[in-house]
Amino acid sequence: MPIRTRAIMHTKILAGGIIALGLATAPAFAQGISIGPGGVQVDPGYRRGYDDRGPPRSELSRGEATRIARREGLVDVDGVDRRGPRMIVRGSDRRGDDITVVLDSRSGDVIDVRR
């Protein structure tokens, strides 16, 4: 193999190694998006100051409130409303009777079940 070809091959291998090392040590710049009742939100890809459980919870989403109400016997959901510190989920049980589940909007605790 001629010396010039060998030098070019060594240069390419060295350049590939430097690029690979640079990519391996570069921070990840991944971002995500979430789509919910409040619209589209960009997740910057880092959680400054949070542990593995994520950011501190502020309030229940409508989906979380519905899941909690289903555990209390609600089958068909007619509506989910927020009234101050409470979430009210209205619907019917498996027999078709009306049921209203009142939740604490921060903790998710069931305050009342009205049948």
C-alpha positions in Angstrom: 0.0 0.0 0.0 1.5 3.4 -1.0 2.4 5.8 1.9 0.0 8.5 0.6 -3.0 6.0 0.7 -2.0 4.8 4.1 -1.8 8.4 5.4 -5.2 9.2 4.1 -6.7 6.1 5.6 -5.1 6.9 9.0 -6.4 10.5 8.8 -10.0 9.2 8.1 -9.8 6.8 11.0 -8.5 9.5 13.3 -11.2 11.9 12.1 -14.0 9.3 12.6 -12.7 8.6 16.1 -12.7 12.3 17.1 -16.3 12.7 15.7 -17.4 9.6 17.6 -15.8 10.8 20.8 -17.5 14.2 20.4 -20.9 12.7 19.9 -20.5 10.4 22.9 -19.7 13.2 25.2 -22.2 15.8 23.9 -25.3 16.4 26.0 -28.6 15.2 24.7 -30.8 18.0 23.3 -34.1 16.0 23.2 -37.4 17.8 23.7 -40.9 16.5 23.9 -44.4 17.9 23.6 -47.5 17.1 25.6 -51.0 17.9 24.3 -53.7 18.4 26.9 -56.7 20.5 27.9 -54.4 23.5 28.3 -53.1 23.2 24.8 -49.7 22.1 23.5 -46.8 22.4 25.9 -43.1 21.9 25.2 -41.1 19.7 27.6 -37.6 21.1 27.6 -36.1 17.7 28.2 -34.7 18.4 31.7 -36.1 18.5 35.2 -34.2 21.0 37.2 -34.5 20.2 40.9 -37.0 17.4 40.6 -36.6 13.8 41.7 -37.6 10.8 39.6 -41.3 11.3 40.3 -41.4 14.5 38.3 -42.5 18.0 39.2 -44.7 18.6 42.2 -48.4 18.1 41.4 -50.5 21.2 41.3 -54.0 20.0 40.3 -55.7 16.9 38.8 -56.3 16.7 35.1 -59.8 15.8 33.9 -58.5 12.4 32.9 -57.1 11.7 36.4 -60.4 12.8 37.9 -62.3 10.5 35.6 -60.1 7.5 36.5 -60.6 8.1 40.2 -64.4 8.5 39.8 -64.5 5.2 37.8 -63.0 3.5 40.9 -66.0 4.8 42.8 -68.5 3.1 40.5 -68.9 5.7 37.7 -69.2 4.0 34.3 -70.5 6.6 31.8 -69.0 10.2 32.3 -71.3 13.1 31.5 -69.0 15.9 32.6 -66.1 17.0 34.6 -66.1 20.4 36.2 -63.7 22.3 38.5 -65.3 24.4 41.2 -62.7 26.1 43.3 -60.6 23.5 45.2 -63.0 20.6 44.0 -63.4 18.6 40.9 -67.0 17.3 40.3 -67.4 14.3 38.0 -71.0 13.5 36.9 -72.3 10.4 35.1 -74.0 7.1 35.7 -73.2 3.8 37.3 -73.6 0.3 35.7 -77.3 0.3 36.4 -77.8 3.7 34.8 -78.4 5.6 38.0 -77.0 9.1 38.3 -73.8 9.4 40.3 -71.7 12.4 41.2 -68.2 12.1 42.6 -66.6 15.1 44.3 -62.8 15.1 44.5 -60.2 17.4 46.1 -58.5 18.9 43.0 -55.0 18.8 44.5 -54.7 15.5 46.3 -57.3 13.5 44.4 -59.0 12.4 47.6 -62.7 11.5 47.3 -64.7 13.9 49.3 -68.2 12.7 48.5 -70.1 10.2 46.3 -73.7 11.1 45.7 -76.1 8.5 44.2 
